[in-house]
Amino acid sequence: MASQDDLRNAFQSGDRDGDNTLSVREAVTAVQALGGRTLDAVQLEKACNECGVDAGREMDFDEFVRVVRKLEGEGVL
């Protein structure tokens, strides 16, 4: 399981525009930085939907953590 620092670093690495939120595209990059695994946007959107995170808008750090924890729980990360 990723530490809070690892999650924060991954989030920041994905936040290309510096607005403290991640689009699905940015979140894919952040997840790859976190676990070294490549997910596609469809997989990430599915995880977002299952966590109650609207994949149609940008997610904040807490939402990113929920999605990552879900992916970890499923063994994807």
Protein Blocks (a to p, Z undefined) as FASTA:
>chain_A
ZZfklmmmmmmmmmmnonopacfklmmmmmmmmnopacdfklmmmmmmmnopafkbccdf
klmmmmmmmmmmnomZZ
